[in-house]
C-alpha cells in the first residue's frame, strides 16, 4: 500500500536512488539535491513501506504563486496513479493561491498536467539559464 506524507523524512540516499531511477541529472548531485529539497516550501512524497517511490516539490511565495517542480515516480511504480495523487495533493494544499504553475521539461508530459486541470499559458514560453555543462 502506498502512503503519502509532507514530512521531509527522506534520506540523501533515498532521494538519489529515486532521481537516478528516472535518469534525472540532479541525482548526480545528492548532497545539493537533498539540501535543496530540505529547503523547499513543500515536498510531498510517496512510500511503499520504507522505499521512496514518488515525489513532488513545490516552491511558493506564501500567498499568490506556487511552482510545482520535480514530479517523479520510480519506474517500477509508474502507472499506478501515484503522480496523479501527488498533483491532486498539491492542488488541495495550494487551492487558495492565485496560481499553481508547472513547467514540464518534456512536451509529451503536458497531457498529464492537462488531465489534472492545468492549461497552457497563453503566449507563454519556457526559458532557462543553464549554469552547468551537460558533459560528464
Number of C-alpha atoms within 10 A of each C-alpha: 5 15 13 17 14 14 11 15 12 17 12 17 13 17 22 19 19 21 25 16 16 13 11 13 10 15 21 15 12 19 15 13 17 21 11 12 21 15 12 14 15 20 24 19 26 24 17 13 10 10 13 22 27 26 26 22 22 21 18 19 10 10 11 12 16 23 17 21 17 19 19 22 25 19 12 9 14 13 10 11 10 24 23 16 14 24 18 14 17 21 18 10 11 19 12 12 15 11 15 19 18 18 17 17 11 7 8 8 11 16 13 13 16 11 10 13 10 14 13 13 9 6 5 7 8 8 7 5 5 7 6 6 6 7 4 4
